[in-house]
Amino acid sequence: MNRNLWNGQVDQFRLWVRRRALSLFFVGVALGMTLILSYDLPGARRLDVAVERPAPSDIFSPRSLTFTSDLLTAQARDQATRAVSDVYSPLDLGIGRAQLAQARSFFAFAETVRADSSVTTERKLEYVRAAQGLTISEEVAEGLLSLSQTEFDKVKADVLAIIEDLMREEIRPSQLGDYQRTARRLASLELSAVQTSVVTELAYQFIVPTVFPNEEATAVARAEAAAAVQPVTRTVARDQRIVRAGEIVQPADYELLTELGLLRQEADWRHTASMAVASLLVTSLIALYWARFQRVQFPNGRYLGVVGGLLLIFTAVAKIMVTGDVLTYWFPLAALSLLLAVVYDTRFAILVTVLMAGLASFAGPNSLEVAIYLTMGGVVSVLTLRDAQRIAAFFRAGLLAAVGYMMVIVMFWLLEDAAPRALLLPAAYALANGLLSSALTLAGLYVLGGLFGIVTILQLQDLSRLDHPLLRELLRRAPGTYHHSIMVANLAEQAAERIGANSTLVRVGAFYHDVGKMVRPPFFVENQEGMDPHASLDPLTSARIVISHVADGLELARRYRLPFRIRDIIAQHHGNRVVRSFYRKAQEAAGEGVMVDMDAFRYPGPRPNSREAAIVMLSDAIDATSTAVRPNTEKAIEKLINTILEDDILEGQLNRSGLSLNDIEQLRLSFIETLKGRFHVRVQYPGNELLLIENLPELALPRPRPPCRSRRCRSRPCRARRRQLTRRGCVRPALRSRLLFATLRLPMAYTIDVQSTQRYPAPLAQGRGPAAHEALTHLGAADGAALTILLTDDDYLRGLNRHYRGEDGATDVLSFPAGEPLPGDPDAANYLGDIAISVPWAERQATARGHAGPAEVQLLAVHGVLHLLGHDHLEAEEKAKMWAEQAAVLRKLGLEGIQPTEDDHDA
């Protein structure tokens, strides 16, 4: 795939992610929380036991626990329900009367059969045995027919008496058998055997239930009995044995293990759905708050991604720690609170703390105590964090968070009425939690700053050190800009404190806002030493050079890995203002009636989109203008500041900064106070007259000696005379008058200034600085050594040859060793000299020898460095030594195939 196409697709994807950062945050964090809370994390220690199976080992309770046992409560209610008897309908005597009527009907039928003389006895037996609803044996039927009328009447009376007596009782269906057996035993003792058998056989068959169960009333009674049973609570002490190894696990044991969170979680859709709802609630509230209050201040999706990552990390930690009695006291939620308070703000930190404490307590047991415990520590730590620029402030906040933890522990201890010694261990855990949270906060700030580019207090403290490599480089190469940056930082810091902005970020941003100027220091007035390079340039070119310091600063910021907020300040510290001085010159040069395109003289922007960037922009303009104008009265100071503020307001430079009118007024007052202290008139004390510039005596500088003019002269006296060329007295002013600087700061201890009289294609200029650096390293040059490489053309080399060597001809490379350093210029002590390379000549030589032009430029750079360090090739012995050193350096550069010839290098 084409590289440009791939880069374009990557940029489009990044833009898509940035536009949908909040939606991606919501979906990703909610889903991540749900998965973490619903399932065991890999490596989690959980028991694998089942009901009615032996326990694999002794199981002890890891903590004290009192809970409502659903199992025991259900058993108690079931027992109470079974204890309730069935409810029956009232006694119905009509049933007894009906049975009596049925008995009388039978005896009337039997009496009729007995009296029928036309029917045989067998036929009568059949009639009696066929009586409806009764079961009569043949023997009883014969006895009934054989009885005399008197005996028959006694049998009838006895049966009816038994029925009437028993059918007055409440006979339940379950009791029918008992009453029927009783009926068989109630036959009168005065009856004969035949009569008794007839009564016994007939009477019980007329006994039926007189009351029946009322299912609706019974259900109501049993429900009332179950409701009257109170929930059964179960208590287990810490380290109490729950089940022995090999014992059968009972349902009550399994329930206790579940409550303690010791069992391996199974896939339960209800549990998963519950955790999903909780995660959605927490994530929704955080997303809504971010959209309402945080999006403008933190438009970069990186900050939202960091919040999501922190939420998932602390959710996972809560999943592991909150399930244990001891580990719950150690859960460092205050670390999350402090991180969010420092990176974002206090209100956002408190919101997330409360929500995460509730989520952690919901996922673990003892929810109320855990929620209050975690919330108290996190909120106290955030509210007591003061002077976050100091590391000690975090440990102070951690100790105060521990105090909040202890107060919650005491609150619940008073409710339990436990022994005072029960407070010792939890209090110690709480203290350790506070200290752990402080340490984790500092570690988190370091990680966030290093991996994600988030601005943290530790980063700002490191960047604010004046010995930072980039600031030291700025001081060395552009001391005027360095001093200007320090003054801007002081001015901006006081203004930021006045309106409650991030003063540390403002100070650090001011330190680095103009680092791009050290790429071309002489083109900025604070670094000029009597010579203005803009005098020989047209206004548009000068404006482009001045404007380019913003892009150069961003490039240096990326190279030195400055945080994004600092890069934003560098990019925005001029907004999209116009470089008016050069615009006016261009307008004057164009003449009347000709309009010059103002946008060509405008900074690329963007305008400041934060209060901190706006403060640096205003401070930069005020310091630069006040340094030039130097107002010495209060009215002059106020007029200067008011003019700058009004111009920026009218141009709309502050529209996106978030500064209110009150903030701008407070900034104005702060700027006035600071400048009044800086520019107020002091009294001339006696003796100070000698300190005035006009009274200083002129310095008698040594006149530089002329260089060696013989092209082929390589004698040591000539080389000594060449080394007497001073840094400022001979070559460097002639070179600097026409140069566009592109200084390259290489690692280690050497500085190579790569300069060019015109813009050559990047491949031709590539590698000349590293090649010279490799030569210096190989030859063991002194620490701090510096040199200049000039990339130019044949005409320039011809001019140097004619001026310094008396030869009217071009060459490929010329070396100019430096002489003695000038007084007051300590840096020149390590300055080796200058190397001038003709790029067209190098291209021609590369084509003739069959290798690339950049490789030839590298060869010439190495050759020139060898000359600066005292090597020569006039004599055979010197040449052999120089060629050997040169070949060694070329091998390190991967240019073994390039071999210079006898006539390659003339000077």
PANU-481225 format. One record per residue (C-alpha): residue in three letters; x, y, z. Coordinates in steps of 0.25 Angstrom, whole numbers, plus 5000, padded with zeros to 4 digits. Example, Ala and Ser with C-alpha at 12.3 -4.5 7.8 and 13.67 -1.06 7.14 Angstrom:
2
ala504949825031;ser505549965029;
! end
This chain:
907
met500050005000;asn500550144997;arg501150205009;asn500450345007;leu499150265005;trp499350195018;asn499750315026;gly498450385020;gln497650265025;val498250275039;asp497950425040;gln496550395036;phe496450285047;arg497050375057;leu496050485053;trp494850395054;val495350345068;arg495450485073;arg494050525068;arg493450405075;ala494350395087;leu493250415097;ser492350305091;leu493550215090;phe493850245105;phe492450215109;val492350085101;gly493750035105;val493650065120;ala492250015122;leu492549885115;gly493949865122;met493349895136;thr492249795133;leu493249685129;ile494149705141;leu492949705151;ser492249595145;tyr493349485144;asp494549445152;leu495849505147;pro496849405142;gly497649345153;ala496649385164;arg496649285175;arg495249225177;leu494649095182;asp494048985173;val493048915182;ala491648855180;val490448825189;glu490448675194;arg491848655190;pro493048645199;ala493948775202;pro495348765196;ser495948825208;asp495648905221;ile494949035218;phe495049145228;ser494349285227;pro495349395223;arg494549505230;ser493449525240;leu492049525233;thr490649545238;phe489549525227;thr488149485225;ser488049345221;asp487049325210;leu487149175211;leu486949175226;thr485849275225;ala485149185215;gln485249065223;ala484649135235;arg483549185227;asp483249055221;gln483248995235;ala482249095240;thr481349065228;arg481348915230;ala480948945245;val479649015240;ser478448905240;asp477548905229;val476248985230;tyr474948915229;ser473548955226;pro472448955237;leu471748825241;asp470548805232;leu469448725239;gly468648715226;ile469648605222;gly469248525234;arg467848535231;ala468048495217;gln468748375221;leu467648335231;ala466648355220;gln467448265211;ala467548155222;arg466048165224;ser465748145209;phe466648025209;phe465947955221;ala464547995214;phe465047925201;ala465547805209;glu464247795217;thr463447795204;val464347675198;arg464147595211;ala462647615210;asp462547565195;ser462147425195;ser462047405180;val463547415179;thr464447305182;thr465547315192;glu466647325182;arg465947435175;lys465847505188;leu467247495191;glu467547555177;tyr466647675180;val467347705194;arg468747695189;ala468447785177;ala468047895186;gln468648025181;gly469848085188;leu470047965197;thr470947845197;ile470247725203;ser470847585204;glu469947465201;glu470047425216;val469547555221;ala468447555211;glu467947415215;gly468047465230;leu467247585227;leu466147505220;ser466147395231;leu465847495242;ser464547505249;gln463847635248;thr464147665262;glu465647635260;phe465547715247;asp465047835254;lys466147825265;val467247825254;lys466547935247;ala466448025260;asp467947985263;val468448025250;leu467748155250;ala468148185264;ile469648165260;ile469448255248;glu468848365256;asp469848365267;leu471048365258;met470548465247;arg470448575258;glu471948575258;glu472948655250;ile473448545241;arg474648595232;pro474948515220;ser476248465226;gln475448415238;leu474448335231;gly475048205232;asp475148225248;tyr473648255249;gln473248145240;arg474048045249;thr473348105261;ala472048085254;arg472347935252;arg472647925267;leu471347995272;ala470347885270;ser469447855282;leu469947735291;glu468447695292;leu468447655277;ser468647515273;ala469847465264;val469047475251;gln468447615255;thr469847665259;ser470447625246;val469347695238;val469547825247;thr471047815245;glu470947795230;leu469947905228;ala470148025238;tyr471648065234;gln471248085219;phe470348195223;ile471448275230;val472048385221;pro472848515224;thr472048625230;val473148735228;phe474148765217;pro475448845215;asn475348995211;glu476549015202;glu476449165201;ala476349185216;thr477549085218;ala478449165208;val478149295215;ala478449235229;arg479749175224;ala480149305217;glu479949385230;ala480749275238;ala481949295228;ala481849445228;ala481949445243;val483349375242;gln484449475243;pro485749465234;val486749375239;thr488149435241;arg489449355241;thr490749405247;val492149345244;ala493349395251;arg494749415244;asp495549285243;gln494349205247;arg494249065241;ile493149055231;val493348905226;arg494348805229;ala495148725218;gly494348615213;glu493048655219;ile491748665211;val491548805207;gln490048845211;pro489248955205;ala489449045217;asp490949025215;tyr490849055200;glu490049185203;leu491049235213;leu492249215204;thr491449285193;glu491249405203;leu492749405206;gly493049415191;leu493949285192;leu493249215181;arg493549215166;gln492549295159;glu491649225149;ala491049295137;asp489749355143;trp489049445133;arg488349515145;his489649555152;thr490249595139;ala489049685136;ser489149745150;met490549775148;ala490349835134;val489249925139;ala490149975150;ser491349995140;leu490350075131;leu489950165142;val491350195147;thr491850225132;ser490650305128;leu490850405140;ile492350415137;ala492050435122;leu490950535124;tyr491850615134;trp493050615124;ala492150665113;arg491550775121;phe492850825129;gln494150765124;arg494050745109;val494450895106;gln495650895116;phe496150755111;pro495750745096;asn496850645094;gly496250505094;arg497550455101;tyr497050515114;leu495750445113;gly496450315109;val497350325122;val496050335130;gly495450215124;gly496750135127;leu496850175141;leu495350145143;leu495550005138;ile496849985146;phe496250025159;thr494949935156;ala495849815154;val496649845167;ala495349865174;lys494849735169;ile496049665175;met496149745188;val494749775193;thr494349635194;gly495349615206;asp495149665220;val496549715221;leu496849745207;thr495649845207;tyr496349935217;trp497549935207;phe496749975194;pro497450105190;leu496250185184;ala496850315189;ala498050295179;leu496950305168;ser496350425175;leu497750495176;leu498150465161;leu496850525156;ala496850645165;val498350675160;val498150645145;tyr496650695144;asp495950765155;thr495450745169;arg493950735165;phe494150635155;ala495050555165;ile493950555176;leu492850515166;val493750395161;thr494150355175;val492650345180;leu492250265168;met493450165169;ala493150155184;gly491750115181;leu492050025170;ala493149955178;ser492249935190;phe491149885181;ala492049775175;gly492549735189;pro491849695203;asn491649795214;ser491249895204;leu490850015213;glu492150005222;val493049995209;ala492350105202;ile492450205213;tyr493850155216;leu494450175202;thr493650305199;met494150375212;gly495650345209;gly495550385195;val494750515197;val495550555209;ser496850535201;val496350625190;leu495850735199;thr497150745207;leu498050745195;arg498850875196;asp500050925188;ala500050805179;gln501350855173;arg502050795185;ile502250645187;ala501950655202;ala500550705199;phe500150575194;phe500650495207;arg499950605215;ala498650575208;gly498850425209;leu499050435224;leu497750525225;ala497050415216;ala497450315227;val496850395238;gly495550395230;tyr495650245228;met495850225243;met494650315247;val493750215238;ile494350095245;val494050155259;met492650195255;phe492350045251;trp493149995263;leu492250065273;leu490949995267;glu491649865268;asp491949885283;ala493249805281;ala494549815289;pro495449935287;arg496649845282;ala495749815270;leu496049955265;leu497549935265;leu497749855252;pro496749925244;ala497350065248;ala498750015244;tyr498149965231;ala497450105229;leu498750175232;ala499550085222;asn498450105211;gly498650255212;leu500150245210;leu499950145199;ser499050235192;ser500050355193;ala501150265187;leu500250215176;thr499850355172;leu501250395170;ala501550275162;gly500250295154;leu500650435151;tyr502050385146;val501350285137;leu500350375132;gly501350475128;gly502350385122;leu501450285114;phe500250375111;gly500850515110;ile499850565120;val500350685128;thr500650645142;ile501250725154;leu502450635154;gln502650665139;leu502450815141;gln503450815153;asp504450745144;leu504250835132;ser504350965141;arg505750925145;leu506651025138;asp507650915136;his506750845127;pro507550805114;leu506650895105;leu506651015114;arg508250995115;glu508250995100;leu507351115099;leu508351195108;arg509551155100;arg509051185086;ala508051295089;pro508351355103;gly507451485100;thr506251395097;tyr506551315110;his506551435118;his505251485111;ser504651345114;ile504951355129;met504351495130;val503151455123;ala503051335132;asn503051425144;leu502051515138;ala501151405134;glu501251325147;gln500751445156;ala499651475146;ala499151325146;glu499151325162;arg498251445161;ile497151375154;gly497351235159;ala497951175147;asn498951065147;ser500151155150;thr501251045149;leu500751005135;val500751155131;arg502151165137;val502751045130;gly501951085117;ala502651225117;phe504051155119;tyr503851085106;his502951165098;asp504051235089;val505051115088;gly504851115073;lys505651245073;met506951175076;val506951105062;arg507251245056;pro507651335068;pro508151455060;phe506851485054;phe506151525067;val506551655073;glu506851605087;asn507951525081;gln508551625072;glu509951685075;gly509951805066;met509651745053;asp508251725048;pro508151615037;his506751665033;ala507351785027;ser507851705015;leu506451625013;asp505151665008;pro504051685018;leu503251555014;thr504551465015;ser504751535029;ala503351505033;arg503451365029;ile504651345037;val504051405049;ile502751325048;ser503551195046;his504051205061;val502651145065;ala502851025056;asp504251005060;gly503851015074;leu502850905072;glu503850815065;leu504850835077;ala503650805087;arg503450675080;arg504850645080;tyr505050665094;arg503650605097;leu503050725104;pro501550695108;phe500450735099;arg499950855108;ile501350915106;arg501350885091;asp499950955091;ile500551075098;ile501651085088;ala500751075076;gln499751175082;his500651285088;his500451375076;gly499051335072;asn498851375058;arg499351515059;val500051585048;val501551625049;arg501251765047;ser502651825046;phe502951745034;tyr501551765028;arg501751915029;lys503051905022;ala502451825011;gln501351925010;glu502352045009;ala503151964999;ala501951934990;gly501552084990;glu500252144990;gly499052084984;val499651944985;met499051844995;val499951745001;asp499351615005;met499251625021;asp499051475022;ala500451445017;phe500951525029;arg500051455039;tyr500451345049;pro499751205046;gly499151205060;pro498251145066;arg497751245075;pro497851215090;asn496851105094;ser497251105109;arg497351215120;glu498851175122;ala499151185107;ala498451325107;ile499251375119;val500551335113;met500251405100;leu499851535107;ser501151525116;asp501951505104;ala501451625096;ile501551715109;asp502951675112;ala503451695098;thr502751825097;ser503151875110;thr504551835108;ala504651915095;val503852035100;arg504352035115;pro503152115121;asn503652185134;thr502252245138;glu501052185143;lys500152245132;ala501152195122;ile501152055127;glu499552055128;lys499452105114;leu500451995109;ile499651885115;asn498251935112;thr498651955097;ile499151815096;leu497951755103;glu496951835095;asp497651795082;asp497551645085;ile496151665089;leu495751735077;glu496451635068;gly495751525075;gln497051455080;leu496451425094;asn495051375089;arg495351225091;ser496251245103;gly495151235114;leu495551365120;ser494451445126;leu494451595126;asn494751585141;asp495951495138;ile496451595128;glu496251715138;gln497051635148;leu498151605138;arg498251745135;leu498451785149;ser499451675151;phe500251725139;ile500251865143;glu500751835157;thr501851745152;leu502351845142;lys502251955152;gly503251875160;arg504151855149;phe504251995142;his504052085154;val505152195154;arg506352175164;val507152285171;gln508552305165;tyr509452275176;pro510852345177;gly511952255170;asn510952195160;glu511452285149;leu512552185145;leu511452085142;leu510852165131;ile511052105117;glu511652235112;asn512752245123;leu513352105120;pro514652095113;glu514852035100;leu515351895100;ala516651875092;leu516451755084;pro517551685077;arg517651695062;pro517451565055;arg518651515047;pro518451485032;pro518251335029;cys519151255021;arg519051295006;ser519851175000;arg518951064995;arg519950954995;cys520651005008;arg520550895019;ser521650935028;arg521450935042;pro521751085044;cys520651115033;arg519651025041;ala520051105054;arg519751235047;arg518451185042;arg517951145056;gln518251285060;leu517051335052;thr516051375063;arg514651325064;arg514051465062;gly515151535055;cys515251465042;val514351355036;arg513051355044;pro512551495042;ala512751475027;leu511951345028;arg510851395037;ser510451515028;arg509751435018;leu509251315025;leu507951245028;phe508251165041;ala507851025043;thr508550985056;leu508650845059;arg508850795074;leu509450655074;pro509550565086;met510750555095;ala511750675097;tyr511850735083;thr511050845076;ile511150855061;asp510450985055;val510050945041;gln509851065032;ser509451095018;thr509551205008;gln508251155001;arg507251045002;tyr507850914997;pro506950794995;ala506850715008;pro507550585003;leu508850665000;ala508950725013;gln508550605021;gly509650545030;arg510650645030;gly510450675045;pro510450535049;ala511750505040;ala512450625047;his512050575061;glu512550435058;ala513850485054;leu513950565067;thr513550445075;his514550355068;leu515750455069;gly515350485084;ala515150635083;ala515050705096;asp513650715103;gly512850835099;ala513550845085;ala512750925075;leu512950955060;thr512151015048;ile511850945035;leu511451035023;leu510750975011;thr510951075000;asp511351074985;asp512551084976;asp512451244975;tyr512551254991;leu513651154992;arg514351234981;gly514251364989;leu514751295001;asn515951244993;arg516251374987;his516051455000;tyr516851365010;arg517751285001;gly518051374989;glu517551274979;asp516451304969;gly515751164968;ala514751084974;thr514950954982;asp514150844989;val514450875004;leu515150985012;ser515550975027;phe515751095036;pro516251055050;ala515951155061;gly516951245068;glu517051295082;pro515751325089;leu515351475090;pro515251535104;gly513851515110;asp513551395101;pro513751265109;asp512951185099;ala514051215088;ala515051135096;asn514451005091;tyr514151055077;leu514950975067;gly514651055054;asp513851065041;ile513750965030;ala513151015016;ile512650915006;ser512250934992;val511050854989;pro511050864974;trp512550814974;ala512150704983;glu511050664974;arg511950664962;gln513050574969;ala511950474974;thr511450464960;ala512850444954;arg513150334965;gly511850264964;his511250284978;ala510150374984;gly510350524986;pro509950525001;ala511050415003;glu512050514997;val511650625006;gln511850535018;leu513250505013;leu513550645012;ala513050675026;val513950575032;his515150615024;gly514850765029;val514750715043;leu516150645042;his516750775037;leu516150855049;leu516750755058;gly518150765053;his518250655042;asp518850685028;his519250605016;leu520350685010;glu521450595014;ala521350445012;glu521350405026;glu520350505030;lys519450465018;ala519550315022;lys519150355036;met517950445032;trp517450345021;ala517450235032;glu516650315042;gln515750365031;ala515450215026;ala515150175040;val514150285042;leu513450255028;arg513350105032;lys512550145045;leu511650225036;gly511450115026;leu512250175015;glu513350075013;gly513250084998;ile513650224997;gln515150254995;pro515650394994;thr516750414983;glu518050494984;asp517550624978;asp516150614985;his516350714996;asp517250844995;ala517050915008;
! end
